[in-house]
Amino acid sequence: MKKIITLCTVGILAVSAHAATIRDNCGCGLGTMALGDQEPTILSQMAATFLNGLCGNQTFGITSGTLDCAPNSGLASNTRIREFIQDNMDHVAMDIAVGQGETLEALADLMEVSQQDRPDLYVKLQSNFDQIFTSSEVSSDDVMTNLEKVIQS
């Protein structure tokens, strides 16, 4: 029994020591800002997490981009677009390759592209197909990232 307790104690200490070296454990918010640039310890991170939870400020910070929080931005942060591309990647590839199609229309709808801007978007995507679908084994996450780069260029 003593061996089990000793092993558990050593394991907990090892995990705690590793966790203390990780800076971003408690996310953003007032608690993290109060931590400042000091070396993070378990106690200081617990205090920061408690303060963040007590104030309920992380949601506000993420939404507004304040309190050391960065709001989500770009196509990659849009869950509906991400899921659509995951579920329809072959059809998206075919439609982009030909520069038209129902799947491309649906993608433009999800991206909230106006009807008048769609022809230009379709031409841009078609002419940059090889930059969006870089290989036959490309992942949907890579397609999202590449799609965003092409649209922003």
N, CA, C and O atoms as a GROMACS GRO file, in nm:
protein
  612
    1MET      N    1   0.082  -0.120   0.000
    1MET     CA    2   0.000   0.000   0.000
    1MET      C    3   0.087   0.126   0.000
    1MET      O    4   0.055   0.225  -0.067
    2LYS      N    5   0.198   0.121   0.078
    2LYS     CA    6   0.287   0.236   0.083
    2LYS      C    7   0.350   0.264  -0.053
    2LYS      O    8   0.371   0.379  -0.091
    3LYS      N    9   0.379   0.156  -0.127
    3LYS     CA   10   0.437   0.173  -0.260
    3LYS      C   11   0.340   0.243  -0.354
    3LYS      O   12   0.380   0.329  -0.432
    4ILE      N   13   0.213   0.208  -0.347
    4ILE     CA   14   0.112   0.270  -0.432
    4ILE      C   15   0.099   0.418  -0.400
    4ILE      O   16   0.093   0.501  -0.490
    5ILE      N   17   0.094   0.450  -0.271
    5ILE     CA   18   0.081   0.590  -0.229
    5ILE      C   19   0.205   0.668  -0.273
    5ILE      O   20   0.194   0.781  -0.321
    6THR      N   21   0.323   0.608  -0.257
    6THR     CA   22   0.447   0.674  -0.299
    6THR      C   23   0.448   0.698  -0.450
    6THR      O   24   0.484   0.807  -0.495
    7LEU      N   25   0.410   0.597  -0.527
    7LEU     CA   26   0.405   0.612  -0.672
    7LEU      C   27   0.305   0.720  -0.714
    7LEU      O   28   0.334   0.800  -0.803
    8CYS      N   29   0.189   0.722  -0.652
    8CYS     CA   30   0.088   0.824  -0.684
    8CYS      C   31   0.140   0.963  -0.652
    8CYS      O   32   0.121   1.057  -0.730
    9THR      N   33   0.206   0.977  -0.537
    9THR     CA   34   0.260   1.107  -0.497
    9THR      C   35   0.366   1.154  -0.596
    9THR      O   36   0.366   1.270  -0.638
   10VAL      N   37   0.456   1.065  -0.634
   10VAL     CA   38   0.561   1.100  -0.731
   10VAL      C   39   0.498   1.137  -0.865
   10VAL      O   40   0.541   1.233  -0.929
   11GLY      N   41   0.398   1.062  -0.907
   11GLY     CA   42   0.329   1.091  -1.033
   11GLY      C   43   0.262   1.227  -1.031
   11GLY      O   44   0.273   1.303  -1.127
   12ILE      N   45   0.194   1.258  -0.923
   12ILE     CA   46   0.126   1.388  -0.910
   12ILE      C   47   0.227   1.501  -0.912
   12ILE      O   48   0.205   1.604  -0.976
   13LEU      N   49   0.338   1.483  -0.841
   13LEU     CA   50   0.441   1.587  -0.840
   13LEU      C   51   0.502   1.608  -0.978
   13LEU      O   52   0.529   1.721  -1.018
   14ALA      N   53   0.524   1.499  -1.050
   14ALA     CA   54   0.581   1.511  -1.185
   14ALA      C   55   0.486   1.584  -1.278
   14ALA      O   56   0.528   1.671  -1.354
   15VAL      N   57   0.358   1.550  -1.272
   15VAL     CA   58   0.258   1.617  -1.356
   15VAL      C   59   0.245   1.763  -1.316
   15VAL      O   60   0.234   1.850  -1.402
   16SER      N   61   0.247   1.791  -1.187
   16SER     CA   62   0.236   1.930  -1.139
   16SER      C   63   0.355   2.013  -1.185
   16SER      O   64   0.339   2.128  -1.225
   17ALA      N   65   0.474   1.954  -1.179
   17ALA     CA   66   0.593   2.027  -1.223
   17ALA      C   67   0.585   2.059  -1.371
   17ALA      O   68   0.624   2.168  -1.413
   18HIS      N   69   0.536   1.965  -1.450
   18HIS     CA   70   0.521   1.990  -1.594
   18HIS      C   71   0.414   2.097  -1.619
   18HIS      O   72   0.434   2.186  -1.702
   19ALA      N   73   0.303   2.088  -1.548
   19ALA     CA   74   0.194   2.185  -1.568
   19ALA      C   75   0.238   2.326  -1.531
   19ALA      O   76   0.192   2.423  -1.590
   20ALA      N   77   0.328   2.337  -1.435
   20ALA     CA   78   0.374   2.469  -1.393
   20ALA      C   79   0.457   2.537  -1.501
   20ALA      O   80   0.471   2.660  -1.500
   21THR      N   81   0.512   2.460  -1.593
   21THR     CA   82   0.593   2.520  -1.699
   21THR      C   83   0.509   2.566  -1.818
   21THR      O   84   0.561   2.633  -1.906
   22ILE      N   85   0.383   2.532  -1.821
   22ILE     CA   86   0.296   2.568  -1.932
   22ILE      C   87   0.232   2.704  -1.904
   22ILE      O   88   0.164   2.720  -1.803
   23ARG      N   89   0.254   2.800  -1.992
   23ARG     CA   90   0.211   2.938  -1.969
   23ARG      C   91   0.062   2.960  -1.992
   23ARG      O   92   0.000   3.040  -1.923
   24ASP      N   93   0.004   2.891  -2.086
   24ASP     CA   94  -0.132   2.923  -2.128
   24ASP      C   95  -0.238   2.834  -2.064
   24ASP      O   96  -0.343   2.811  -2.125
   25ASN      N   97  -0.214   2.784  -1.947
   25ASN     CA   98  -0.312   2.694  -1.884
   25ASN      C   99  -0.445   2.759  -1.856
   25ASN      O  100  -0.549   2.694  -1.870
   26CYS      N  101  -0.446   2.886  -1.817
   26CYS     CA  102  -0.572   2.946  -1.772
   26CYS      C  103  -0.634   3.038  -1.876
   26CYS      O  104  -0.729   3.110  -1.844
   27GLY      N  105  -0.584   3.038  -1.997
   27GLY     CA  106  -0.648   3.115  -2.103
   27GLY      C  107  -0.629   3.264  -2.088
   27GLY      O  108  -0.529   3.309  -2.032
   28CYS      N  109  -0.725   3.339  -2.138
   28CYS     CA  110  -0.716   3.484  -2.132
   28CYS      C  111  -0.816   3.536  -2.029
   28CYS      O  112  -0.896   3.459  -1.976
   29GLY      N  113  -0.812   3.663  -2.001
   29GLY     CA  114  -0.905   3.724  -1.907
   29GLY      C  115  -0.833   3.804  -1.800
   29GLY      O  116  -0.711   3.820  -1.805
   30LEU      N  117  -0.909   3.853  -1.703
   30LEU     CA  118  -0.851   3.935  -1.596
   30LEU      C  119  -0.748   3.858  -1.515
   30LEU      O  120  -0.645   3.912  -1.477
   31GLY      N  121  -0.777   3.730  -1.489
   31GLY     CA  122  -0.683   3.649  -1.412
   31GLY      C  123  -0.549   3.636  -1.481
   31GLY      O  124  -0.445   3.646  -1.416
   32THR      N  125  -0.550   3.615  -1.609
   32THR     CA  126  -0.426   3.603  -1.686
   32THR      C  127  -0.353   3.736  -1.689
   32THR      O  128  -0.230   3.741  -1.679
   33MET      N  129  -0.428   3.845  -1.704
   33MET     CA  130  -0.365   3.977  -1.705
   33MET      C  131  -0.304   4.008  -1.568
   33MET      O  132  -0.198   4.070  -1.561
   34ALA      N  133  -0.369   3.963  -1.460
   34ALA     CA  134  -0.315   3.984  -1.326
   34ALA      C  135  -0.186   3.906  -1.307
   34ALA      O  136  -0.096   3.950  -1.235
   35LEU      N  137  -0.176   3.790  -1.373
   35LEU     CA  138  -0.054   3.711  -1.367
   35LEU      C  139   0.063   3.787  -1.427
   35LEU      O  140   0.176   3.778  -1.378
   36GLY      N  141   0.037   3.862  -1.530
   36GLY     CA  142   0.141   3.941  -1.596
   36GLY      C  143   0.250   3.854  -1.653
   36GLY      O  144   0.224   3.745  -1.705
   37ASP      N  145   0.373   3.902  -1.644
   37ASP     CA  146   0.487   3.829  -1.700
   37ASP      C  147   0.560   3.745  -1.597
   37ASP      O  148   0.667   3.692  -1.625
   38GLN      N  149   0.502   3.731  -1.478
   38GLN     CA  150   0.570   3.652  -1.376
   38GLN      C  151   0.573   3.505  -1.414
   38GLN      O  152   0.490   3.458  -1.492
   39GLU      N  153   0.667   3.434  -1.358
   39GLU     CA  154   0.681   3.291  -1.385
   39GLU      C  155   0.557   3.218  -1.332
   39GLU      O  156   0.523   3.232  -1.215
   40PRO      N  157   0.490   3.142  -1.418
   40PRO     CA  158   0.368   3.075  -1.373
   40PRO      C  159   0.397   2.960  -1.276
   40PRO      O  160   0.488   2.880  -1.298
   41THR      N  161   0.319   2.956  -1.171
   41THR     CA  162   0.324   2.844  -1.077
   41THR      C  163   0.185   2.786  -1.069
   41THR      O  164   0.088   2.847  -1.116
   42ILE      N  165   0.174   2.670  -1.011
   42ILE     CA  166   0.042   2.609  -0.996
   42ILE      C  167  -0.050   2.702  -0.919
   42ILE      O  168  -0.165   2.722  -0.957
   43LEU      N  169   0.001   2.760  -0.811
   43LEU     CA  170  -0.081   2.848  -0.728
   43LEU      C  171  -0.126   2.972  -0.805
   43LEU      O  172  -0.243   3.011  -0.798
   44SER      N  173  -0.034   3.036  -0.878
   44SER     CA  174  -0.072   3.158  -0.951
   44SER      C  175  -0.170   3.126  -1.064
   44SER      O  176  -0.260   3.205  -1.090
   45GLN      N  177  -0.152   3.011  -1.130
   45GLN     CA  178  -0.245   2.975  -1.237
   45GLN      C  179  -0.382   2.937  -1.181
   45GLN      O  180  -0.484   2.965  -1.244
   46MET      N  181  -0.384   2.874  -1.064
   46MET     CA  182  -0.513   2.844  -1.001
   46MET      C  183  -0.584   2.974  -0.963
   46MET      O  184  -0.705   2.986  -0.978
   47ALA      N  185  -0.507   3.071  -0.912
   47ALA     CA  186  -0.566   3.200  -0.876
   47ALA      C  187  -0.619   3.271  -1.000
   47ALA      O  188  -0.728   3.330  -0.997
   48ALA      N  189  -0.543   3.267  -1.110
   48ALA     CA  190  -0.587   3.330  -1.234
   48ALA      C  191  -0.714   3.264  -1.287
   48ALA      O  192  -0.807   3.332  -1.330
   49THR      N  193  -0.717   3.132  -1.284
   49THR     CA  194  -0.835   3.059  -1.330
   49THR      C  195  -0.956   3.091  -1.243
   49THR      O  196  -1.066   3.110  -1.294
   50PHE      N  197  -0.935   3.097  -1.111
   50PHE     CA  198  -1.044   3.131  -1.019
   50PHE      C  199  -1.096   3.271  -1.048
   50PHE      O  200  -1.218   3.292  -1.052
   51LEU      N  201  -1.006   3.367  -1.069
   51LEU     CA  202  -1.048   3.504  -1.098
   51LEU      C  203  -1.124   3.512  -1.230
   51LEU      O  204  -1.225   3.581  -1.240
   52ASN      N  205  -1.075   3.441  -1.331
   52ASN     CA  206  -1.145   3.437  -1.460
   52ASN      C  207  -1.285   3.380  -1.443
   52ASN      O  208  -1.382   3.433  -1.498
   53GLY      N  209  -1.296   3.271  -1.368
   53GLY     CA  210  -1.427   3.208  -1.347
   53GLY      C  211  -1.520   3.295  -1.263
   53GLY      O  212  -1.639   3.303  -1.292
   54LEU      N  213  -1.466   3.359  -1.161
   54LEU     CA  214  -1.546   3.443  -1.072
   54LEU      C  215  -1.603   3.563  -1.147
   54LEU      O  216  -1.718   3.600  -1.127
   55CYS      N  217  -1.522   3.623  -1.232
   55CYS     CA  218  -1.565   3.742  -1.305
   55CYS      C  219  -1.644   3.708  -1.431
   55CYS      O  220  -1.720   3.791  -1.481
   56GLY      N  221  -1.629   3.586  -1.483
   56GLY     CA  222  -1.699   3.548  -1.606
   56GLY      C  223  -1.663   3.637  -1.723
   56GLY      O  224  -1.750   3.673  -1.803
   57ASN      N  225  -1.537   3.673  -1.734
   57ASN     CA  226  -1.496   3.773  -1.832
   57ASN      C  227  -1.436   3.717  -1.960
   57ASN      O  228  -1.414   3.792  -2.055
   58GLN      N  229  -1.409   3.586  -1.965
   58GLN     CA  230  -1.344   3.532  -2.084
   58GLN      C  231  -1.433   3.540  -2.208
   58GLN      O  232  -1.384   3.570  -2.317
   59THR      N  233  -1.561   3.513  -2.193
   59THR     CA  234  -1.652   3.521  -2.307
   59THR      C  235  -1.653   3.662  -2.365
   59THR      O  236  -1.646   3.680  -2.487
   60PHE      N  237  -1.661   3.761  -2.277
   60PHE     CA  238  -1.657   3.900  -2.323
   60PHE      C  239  -1.524   3.929  -2.392
   60PHE      O  240  -1.522   3.993  -2.497
   61GLY      N  241  -1.414   3.884  -2.333
   61GLY     CA  242  -1.283   3.910  -2.390
   61GLY      C  243  -1.264   3.848  -2.527
   61GLY      O  244  -1.208   3.910  -2.617
   62ILE      N  245  -1.312   3.725  -2.544
   62ILE     CA  246  -1.300   3.658  -2.673
   62ILE      C  247  -1.385   3.727  -2.777
   62ILE      O  248  -1.342   3.746  -2.891
   63THR      N  249  -1.506   3.765  -2.740
   63THR     CA  250  -1.597   3.832  -2.833
   63THR      C  251  -1.546   3.969  -2.874
   63THR      O  252  -1.554   4.006  -2.991
   64SER      N  253  -1.492   4.043  -2.778
   64SER     CA  254  -1.450   4.180  -2.806
   64SER      C  255  -1.302   4.192  -2.844
   64SER      O  256  -1.260   4.297  -2.892
   65GLY      N  257  -1.224   4.086  -2.823
   65GLY     CA  258  -1.082   4.093  -2.853
   65GLY      C  259  -1.003   4.169  -2.749
   65GLY      O  260  -0.894   4.219  -2.778
   66THR      N  261  -1.056   4.180  -2.627
   66THR     CA  262  -0.987   4.249  -2.519
   66THR      C  263  -0.940   4.149  -2.414
   66THR      O  264  -0.959   4.028  -2.431
   67LEU      N  265  -0.880   4.198  -2.307
   67LEU     CA  266  -0.835   4.116  -2.194
   67LEU      C  267  -0.736   4.008  -2.237
   67LEU      O  268  -0.739   3.896  -2.186
   68ASP      N  269  -0.648   4.041  -2.330
   68ASP     CA  270  -0.549   3.948  -2.385
   68ASP      C  271  -0.612   3.830  -2.459
   68ASP      O  272  -0.548   3.726  -2.474
   69CYS      N  273  -0.736   3.846  -2.504
   69CYS     CA  274  -0.805   3.741  -2.580
   69CYS      C  275  -0.807   3.780  -2.727
   69CYS      O  276  -0.821   3.898  -2.761
   70ALA      N  277  -0.794   3.682  -2.813
   70ALA     CA  278  -0.801   3.707  -2.957
   70ALA      C  279  -0.932   3.648  -3.010
   70ALA      O  280  -0.956   3.529  -2.992
   71PRO      N  281  -1.015   3.729  -3.074
   71PRO     CA  282  -1.140   3.674  -3.129
   71PRO      C  283  -1.112   3.583  -3.247
   71PRO      O  284  -1.012   3.600  -3.317
   72ASN      N  285  -1.200   3.487  -3.268
   72ASN     CA  286  -1.187   3.401  -3.385
   72ASN      C  287  -1.208   3.484  -3.510
   72ASN      O  288  -1.289   3.577  -3.511
   73SER      N  289  -1.134   3.451  -3.613
   73SER     CA  290  -1.150   3.526  -3.738
   73SER      C  291  -1.122   3.434  -3.855
   73SER      O  292  -1.059   3.330  -3.841
   74GLY      N  293  -1.168   3.475  -3.971
   74GLY     CA  294  -1.141   3.402  -4.093
   74GLY      C  295  -1.233   3.284  -4.115
   74GLY      O  296  -1.316   3.250  -4.031
   75LEU      N  297  -1.215   3.221  -4.231
   75LEU     CA  298  -1.297   3.106  -4.267
   75LEU      C  299  -1.277   2.990  -4.172
   75LEU      O  300  -1.373   2.921  -4.138
   76ALA      N  301  -1.154   2.969  -4.130
   76ALA     CA  302  -1.122   2.853  -4.048
   76ALA      C  303  -1.199   2.853  -3.916
   76ALA      O  304  -1.218   2.747  -3.856
   77SER      N  305  -1.242   2.969  -3.870
   77SER     CA  306  -1.316   2.974  -3.745
   77SER      C  307  -1.465   2.946  -3.765
   77SER      O  308  -1.538   2.932  -3.667
   78ASN      N  309  -1.510   2.937  -3.889
   78ASN     CA  310  -1.652   2.915  -3.917
   78ASN      C  311  -1.680   2.765  -3.920
   78ASN      O  312  -1.641   2.695  -4.014
   79THR      N  313  -1.747   2.717  -3.817
   79THR     CA  314  -1.775   2.574  -3.803
   79THR      C  315  -1.859   2.521  -3.917
   79THR      O  316  -1.835   2.410  -3.966
   80ARG      N  317  -1.958   2.596  -3.961
   80ARG     CA  318  -2.045   2.549  -4.069
   80ARG      C  319  -1.968   2.529  -4.199
   80ARG      O  320  -1.990   2.430  -4.270
   81ILE      N  321  -1.879   2.621  -4.232
   81ILE     CA  322  -1.798   2.607  -4.353
   81ILE      C  323  -1.704   2.488  -4.339
   81ILE      O  324  -1.688   2.409  -4.432
   82ARG      N  325  -1.642   2.476  -4.223
   82ARG     CA  326  -1.549   2.365  -4.198
   82ARG      C  327  -1.621   2.231  -4.216
   82ARG      O  328  -1.571   2.142  -4.285
   83GLU      N  329  -1.738   2.216  -4.155
   83GLU     CA  330  -1.814   2.091  -4.166
   83GLU      C  331  -1.859   2.066  -4.310
   83GLU      O  332  -1.856   1.952  -4.357
   84PHE      N  333  -1.900   2.171  -4.379
   84PHE     CA  334  -1.944   2.157  -4.518
   84PHE      C  335  -1.830   2.105  -4.605
   84PHE      O  336  -1.849   2.014  -4.685
   85ILE      N  337  -1.712   2.162  -4.588
   85ILE     CA  338  -1.597   2.117  -4.668
   85ILE      C  339  -1.559   1.974  -4.632
   85ILE      O  340  -1.526   1.895  -4.720
   86GLN      N  341  -1.562   1.940  -4.503
   86GLN     CA  342  -1.531   1.803  -4.462
   86GLN      C  343  -1.627   1.704  -4.526
   86GLN      O  344  -1.586   1.599  -4.577
   87ASP      N  345  -1.755   1.736  -4.524
   87ASP     CA  346  -1.858   1.644  -4.573
   87ASP      C  347  -1.866   1.638  -4.725
   87ASP      O  348  -1.912   1.539  -4.780
   88ASN      N  349  -1.821   1.743  -4.794
   88ASN     CA  350  -1.839   1.752  -4.940
   88ASN      C  351  -1.709   1.779  -5.015
   88ASN      O  352  -1.711   1.841  -5.121
   89MET      N  353  -1.597   1.734  -4.961
   89MET     CA  354  -1.469   1.773  -5.018
   89MET      C  355  -1.454   1.732  -5.165
   89MET      O  356  -1.402   1.810  -5.245
   90ASP      N  357  -1.496   1.614  -5.201
   90ASP     CA  358  -1.484   1.571  -5.341
   90ASP      C  359  -1.568   1.658  -5.434
   90ASP      O  360  -1.522   1.697  -5.541
   91HIS      N  361  -1.690   1.690  -5.391
   91HIS     CA  362  -1.778   1.774  -5.473
   91HIS      C  363  -1.725   1.918  -5.481
   91HIS      O  364  -1.733   1.982  -5.586
   92VAL      N  365  -1.672   1.968  -5.369
   92VAL     CA  366  -1.612   2.102  -5.370
   92VAL      C  367  -1.496   2.105  -5.469
   92VAL      O  368  -1.483   2.200  -5.546
   93ALA      N  369  -1.412   2.002  -5.466
   93ALA     CA  370  -1.298   1.997  -5.558
   93ALA      C  371  -1.344   1.994  -5.703
   93ALA      O  372  -1.289   2.065  -5.788
   94MET      N  373  -1.445   1.913  -5.733
   94MET     CA  374  -1.494   1.905  -5.871
   94MET      C  375  -1.552   2.038  -5.917
   94MET      O  376  -1.526   2.083  -6.028
   95ASP      N  377  -1.632   2.103  -5.830
   95ASP     CA  378  -1.694   2.229  -5.868
   95ASP      C  379  -1.592   2.341  -5.884
   95ASP      O  380  -1.603   2.424  -5.974
   96ILE      N  381  -1.491   2.344  -5.796
   96ILE     CA  382  -1.387   2.446  -5.811
   96ILE      C  383  -1.309   2.421  -5.940
   96ILE      O  384  -1.271   2.516  -6.009
   97ALA      N  385  -1.284   2.295  -5.972
   97ALA     CA  386  -1.209   2.261  -6.094
   97ALA      C  387  -1.280   2.311  -6.220
   97ALA      O  388  -1.214   2.355  -6.314
   98VAL      N  389  -1.414   2.304  -6.221
   98VAL     CA  390  -1.488   2.349  -6.340
   98VAL      C  391  -1.536   2.494  -6.327
   98VAL      O  392  -1.582   2.552  -6.424
   99GLY      N  393  -1.525   2.551  -6.207
   99GLY     CA  394  -1.562   2.690  -6.187
   99GLY      C  395  -1.710   2.716  -6.170
   99GLY      O  396  -1.755   2.830  -6.183
  100GLN      N  397  -1.788   2.612  -6.141
  100GLN     CA  398  -1.932   2.628  -6.119
  100GLN      C  399  -1.987   2.500  -6.057
  100GLN      O  400  -1.920   2.397  -6.054
  101GLY      N  401  -2.110   2.510  -6.008
  101GLY     CA  402  -2.176   2.391  -5.955
  101GLY      C  403  -2.252   2.420  -5.826
  101GLY      O  404  -2.231   2.522  -5.761
  102GLU      N  405  -2.341   2.327  -5.792
  102GLU     CA  406  -2.425   2.343  -5.674
  102GLU      C  407  -2.344   2.351  -5.545
  102GLU      O  408  -2.375   2.432  -5.457
  103THR      N  409  -2.241   2.269  -5.534
  103THR     CA  410  -2.160   2.269  -5.412
  103THR      C  411  -2.087   2.401  -5.397
  103THR      O  412  -2.074   2.453  -5.286
  104LEU      N  413  -2.039   2.455  -5.506
  104LEU     CA  414  -1.971   2.584  -5.502
  104LEU      C  415  -2.069   2.696  -5.466
  104LEU      O  416  -2.035   2.789  -5.394
  105GLU      N  417  -2.192   2.686  -5.518
  105GLU     CA  418  -2.297   2.782  -5.482
  105GLU      C  419  -2.325   2.776  -5.332
  105GLU      O  420  -2.336   2.879  -5.266
  106ALA      N  421  -2.338   2.654  -5.279
  106ALA     CA  422  -2.366   2.638  -5.136
  106ALA      C  423  -2.251   2.692  -5.051
  106ALA      O  424  -2.274   2.755  -4.948
  107LEU      N  425  -2.128   2.668  -5.095
  107LEU     CA  426  -2.012   2.720  -5.023
  107LEU      C  427  -2.013   2.873  -5.024
  107LEU      O  428  -1.984   2.936  -4.922
  108ALA      N  429  -2.045   2.932  -5.137
  108ALA     CA  430  -2.053   3.079  -5.146
  108ALA      C  431  -2.164   3.132  -5.056
  108ALA      O  432  -2.149   3.238  -4.995
  109ASP      N  433  -2.275   3.058  -5.046
  109ASP     CA  434  -2.383   3.097  -4.954
  109ASP      C  435  -2.332   3.098  -4.810
  109ASP      O  436  -2.356   3.194  -4.736
  110LEU      N  437  -2.262   2.992  -4.771
  110LEU     CA  438  -2.208   2.985  -4.634
  110LEU      C  439  -2.106   3.095  -4.607
  110LEU      O  440  -2.096   3.145  -4.495
  111MET      N  441  -2.032   3.131  -4.711
  111MET     CA  442  -1.932   3.238  -4.697
  111MET      C  443  -1.995   3.376  -4.708
  111MET      O  444  -1.926   3.477  -4.692
  112GLU      N  445  -2.124   3.381  -4.736
  112GLU     CA  446  -2.200   3.506  -4.749
  112GLU      C  447  -2.143   3.596  -4.859
  112GLU      O  448  -2.130   3.717  -4.841
  113VAL      N  449  -2.111   3.535  -4.971
  113VAL     CA  450  -2.062   3.610  -5.088
  113VAL      C  451  -2.184   3.658  -5.166
  113VAL      O  452  -2.274   3.579  -5.195
  114SER      N  453  -2.186   3.786  -5.201
  114SER     CA  454  -2.300   3.840  -5.275
  114SER      C  455  -2.307   3.778  -5.415
  114SER      O  456  -2.207   3.731  -5.468
  115GLN      N  457  -2.427   3.778  -5.472
  115GLN     CA  458  -2.448   3.720  -5.606
  115GLN      C  459  -2.359   3.787  -5.711
  115GLN      O  460  -2.309   3.720  -5.801
  116GLN      N  461  -2.340   3.918  -5.700
  116GLN     CA  462  -2.261   3.989  -5.800
  116GLN      C  463  -2.112   3.958  -5.789
  116GLN      O  464  -2.039   3.972  -5.887
  117ASP      N  465  -2.064   3.918  -5.670
  117ASP     CA  466  -1.922   3.887  -5.653
  117ASP      C  467  -1.887   3.741  -5.680
  117ASP      O  468  -1.770   3.706  -5.690
  118ARG      N  469  -1.988   3.657  -5.693
  118ARG     CA  470  -1.963   3.514  -5.709
  118ARG      C  471  -1.887   3.477  -5.836
  118ARG      O  472  -1.796   3.395  -5.828
  119PRO      N  473  -1.921   3.533  -5.952
  119PRO     CA  474  -1.844   3.494  -6.072
  119PRO      C  475  -1.694   3.519  -6.058
  119PRO      O  476  -1.613   3.436  -6.099
  120ASP      N  477  -1.657   3.632  -5.998
  120ASP     CA  478  -1.515   3.662  -5.977
  120ASP      C  479  -1.453   3.562  -5.880
  120ASP      O  480  -1.340   3.517  -5.900
  121LEU      N  481  -1.528   3.528  -5.774
  121LEU     CA  482  -1.478   3.430  -5.678
  121LEU      C  483  -1.456   3.295  -5.744
  121LEU      O  484  -1.352   3.232  -5.724
  122TYR      N  485  -1.552   3.252  -5.824
  122TYR     CA  486  -1.541   3.122  -5.890
  122TYR      C  487  -1.421   3.116  -5.984
  122TYR      O  488  -1.350   3.016  -5.990
  123VAL      N  489  -1.398   3.224  -6.058
  123VAL     CA  490  -1.282   3.230  -6.148
  123VAL      C  491  -1.152   3.224  -6.068
  123VAL      O  492  -1.058   3.154  -6.104
  124LYS      N  493  -1.149   3.300  -5.958
  124LYS     CA  494  -1.029   3.303  -5.874
  124LYS      C  495  -1.000   3.165  -5.816
  124LYS      O  496  -0.886   3.119  -5.816
  125LEU      N  497  -1.105   3.098  -5.766
  125LEU     CA  498  -1.086   2.964  -5.709
  125LEU      C  499  -1.042   2.865  -5.816
  125LEU      O  500  -0.953   2.784  -5.793
  126GLN      N  501  -1.106   2.872  -5.933
  126GLN     CA  502  -1.072   2.779  -6.041
  126GLN      C  503  -0.927   2.798  -6.086
  126GLN      O  504  -0.855   2.700  -6.106
  127SER      N  505  -0.885   2.922  -6.101
  127SER     CA  506  -0.748   2.946  -6.148
  127SER      C  507  -0.643   2.912  -6.042
  127SER      O  508  -0.525   2.898  -6.074
  128ASN      N  509  -0.684   2.900  -5.916
  128ASN     CA  510  -0.591   2.865  -5.808
  128ASN      C  511  -0.620   2.727  -5.750
  128ASN      O  512  -0.584   2.698  -5.636
  129PHE      N  513  -0.684   2.642  -5.828
  129PHE     CA  514  -0.722   2.509  -5.781
  129PHE      C  515  -0.604   2.433  -5.722
  129PHE      O  516  -0.616   2.371  -5.616
  130ASP      N  517  -0.489   2.438  -5.790
  130ASP     CA  518  -0.373   2.362  -5.744
  130ASP      C  519  -0.314   2.417  -5.614
  130ASP      O  520  -0.240   2.346  -5.546
  131GLN      N  521  -0.346   2.540  -5.579
  131GLN     CA  522  -0.302   2.595  -5.451
  131GLN      C  523  -0.399   2.560  -5.339
  131GLN      O  524  -0.361   2.560  -5.222
  132ILE      N  525  -0.523   2.528  -5.373
  132ILE     CA  526  -0.624   2.490  -5.273
  132ILE      C  527  -0.616   2.340  -5.245
  132ILE      O  528  -0.607   2.298  -5.130
  133PHE      N  529  -0.618   2.261  -5.351
  133PHE     CA  530  -0.608   2.116  -5.339
  133PHE      C  531  -0.466   2.077  -5.383
  133PHE      O  532  -0.442   2.048  -5.500
  134THR      N  533  -0.375   2.079  -5.288
  134THR     CA  534  -0.233   2.064  -5.317
  134THR      C  535  -0.191   1.920  -5.349
  134THR      O  536  -0.085   1.899  -5.408
  135SER      N  537  -0.272   1.823  -5.312
  135SER     CA  538  -0.244   1.683  -5.345
  135SER      C  539  -0.374   1.604  -5.336
  135SER      O  540  -0.477   1.656  -5.291
  136SER      N  541  -0.369   1.480  -5.379
  136SER     CA  542  -0.490   1.396  -5.371
  136SER      C  543  -0.518   1.355  -5.227
  136SER      O  544  -0.628   1.308  -5.197
  137GLU      N  545  -0.421   1.371  -5.138
  137GLU     CA  546  -0.436   1.333  -4.998
  137GLU      C  547  -0.454   1.455  -4.906
  137GLU      O  548  -0.438   1.443  -4.785
  138VAL      N  549  -0.485   1.570  -4.961
  138VAL     CA  550  -0.497   1.692  -4.882
  138VAL      C  551  -0.611   1.678  -4.781
  138VAL      O  552  -0.714   1.619  -4.811
  139SER      N  553  -0.591   1.733  -4.661
  139SER     CA  554  -0.694   1.726  -4.557
  139SER      C  555  -0.792   1.842  -4.572
  139SER      O  556  -0.762   1.943  -4.636
  140SER      N  557  -0.908   1.828  -4.512
  140SER     CA  558  -1.007   1.935  -4.518
  140SER      C  559  -0.957   2.060  -4.446
  140SER      O  560  -0.990   2.172  -4.486
  141ASP      N  561  -0.878   2.043  -4.340
  141ASP     CA  562  -0.821   2.159  -4.270
  141ASP      C  563  -0.725   2.235  -4.362
  141ASP      O  564  -0.723   2.358  -4.363
  142ASP      N  565  -0.645   2.160  -4.437
  142ASP     CA  566  -0.554   2.225  -4.532
  142ASP      C  567  -0.632   2.297  -4.642
  142ASP      O  568  -0.593   2.406  -4.685
  143VAL      N  569  -0.740   2.236  -4.688
  143VAL     CA  570  -0.824   2.300  -4.790
  143VAL      C  571  -0.880   2.431  -4.735
  143VAL      O  572  -0.881   2.532  -4.806
  144MET      N  573  -0.926   2.430  -4.610
  144MET     CA  574  -0.978   2.553  -4.548
  144MET      C  575  -0.870   2.662  -4.545
  144MET      O  576  -0.895   2.776  -4.584
  145THR      N  577  -0.752   2.625  -4.498
  145THR     CA  578  -0.643   2.722  -4.489
  145THR      C  579  -0.605   2.774  -4.627
  145THR      O  580  -0.588   2.895  -4.646
  146ASN      N  581  -0.592   2.684  -4.723
  146ASN     CA  582  -0.555   2.723  -4.859
  146ASN      C  583  -0.662   2.808  -4.925
  146ASN      O  584  -0.632   2.904  -4.996
  147LEU      N  585  -0.788   2.773  -4.902
  147LEU     CA  586  -0.900   2.849  -4.957
  147LEU      C  587  -0.897   2.992  -4.905
  147LEU      O  588  -0.917   3.087  -4.980
  148GLU      N  589  -0.873   3.006  -4.776
  148GLU     CA  590  -0.867   3.139  -4.716
  148GLU      C  591  -0.752   3.221  -4.774
  148GLU      O  592  -0.767   3.340  -4.801
  149LYS      N  593  -0.636   3.157  -4.794
  149LYS     CA  594  -0.521   3.228  -4.852
  149LYS      C  595  -0.551   3.276  -4.993
  149LYS      O  596  -0.518   3.389  -5.028
  150VAL      N  597  -0.614   3.191  -5.072
  150VAL     CA  598  -0.647   3.228  -5.211
  150VAL      C  599  -0.747   3.343  -5.213
  150VAL      O  600  -0.731   3.437  -5.290
  151ILE      N  601  -0.848   3.337  -5.129
  151ILE     CA  602  -0.951   3.442  -5.126
  151ILE      C  603  -0.891   3.575  -5.083
  151ILE      O  604  -0.928   3.680  -5.135
  152GLN      N  605  -0.800   3.571  -4.987
  152GLN     CA  606  -0.740   3.695  -4.936
  152GLN      C  607  -0.633   3.752  -5.028
  152GLN      O  608  -0.595   3.868  -5.014
  153SER      N  609  -0.584   3.672  -5.122
  153SER     CA  610  -0.476   3.722  -5.210
  153SER      C  611  -0.529   3.812  -5.319
  153SER      O  612  -0.452   3.862  -5.401
   0.00000   0.00000   0.00000
